[in-house]
Amino acid sequence: MAQIENQAIEVIPTLLVGDNSFDADAIPFCTLCIEVDERRIRFCIVRDEKMECIWLEDYNFDVVLTQDEVFERLKKIFTGHLLWSSNHWKNVRVAINSHAFSLIPTLIFEKDSAPSYLEFALGHPVDKEERVLYHEIPLVHANNVFSIPKVWYDWMATHFESSDIAFYHLTSPLIIGALVSHAEHQELKMVSIYLEKGYFTLIITESQQLILCNRFKYSQPQELAYIVLFALNELNYLPEEMKVLCYGEVSPSSESFQELNKFFPNIEIGSGPTTLRYSTHCGDIPGHRYFGLFNTYLVSS
């Protein structure tokens, strides 16, 4: 009964921008990037030849959905959309945004131990309905181990069986983006904060090397600032020596940004990856908000 009710819900994008000249003939020359979590499903299309983002759709949900509810919406969007329903994309990159991930140094990584790494990070066994995956991030000499609901994985792997499909944890594109931004800003020490509703991912880099990546839960802006300051203190970093870039669900007028601004004199809203081009239709998209989605393309480019 629940499944029927979910299918009856109309899934309408919160944001849709794109080049109307794009058609099915261009699909074999493009990469489809997908970001999925319990509150949103996002897509963007990148034309590989020019590394140009030409389309974006964002589906935000007012409440936290169950895995089954997310899955029903995924299927509805894919099967009902003229573009997404194609299985002939050149590449498909799927970023899973969840709490279940662990970065393991490549030197000690053993693929057969991937479930054990994740269980240690979670503090409990991986659910039997989850599939454990991993992929290497050469820039940080580590493998990112994570899990995805088996039904999501099986359905997407089958749906896009004619494409080169890869699955990542969202922290991987966030790390790639943070390191590239670090190089562009030419700072010694940087903090990258990717904010969501109730959670944030904290990435600290020094001399363009990853020092810390973790995801935290918070409820108030003061708690957010405390966690960031505590992490820096543990690393013997001073707030005034850090360049801070904020991404995700944040703006200069938001309470979270204003609270962080009290402690960090060198703070600003980040931007989308400059490695990508953006069509005129996508040029006005707030790049910091889709930092993870856009960098999903760059993990393998």
Secondary structure, DSSP 4 states (H G I P E B T S, - for coil): -HHHHHHHS----SEEEE-TT--GGGGGGEEEEEEE-SSEEEEEEEETTTTEEEEEEEEE-SSPPPHHHHHHHHHHHHHH-TTTT-S--SEEEEEE--S-EEEEETTT--GGGHHHHHHHHHTSPPPTTEEEEEEEEGGGTEEEEEEEEHHHHHHHHHHTTTSEEEEEETHHHHHHHHHHHHHHHT-SEEEEEEEETTEEEEEEEETTEEEEEEEEE-SSHHHHHHHHHHHHHHTT--GGG-EEEEEES--TTSHHHHHHHTT-SSEEE----TTSEE-TTTTTS-TTTTHHHHHHHHTT-
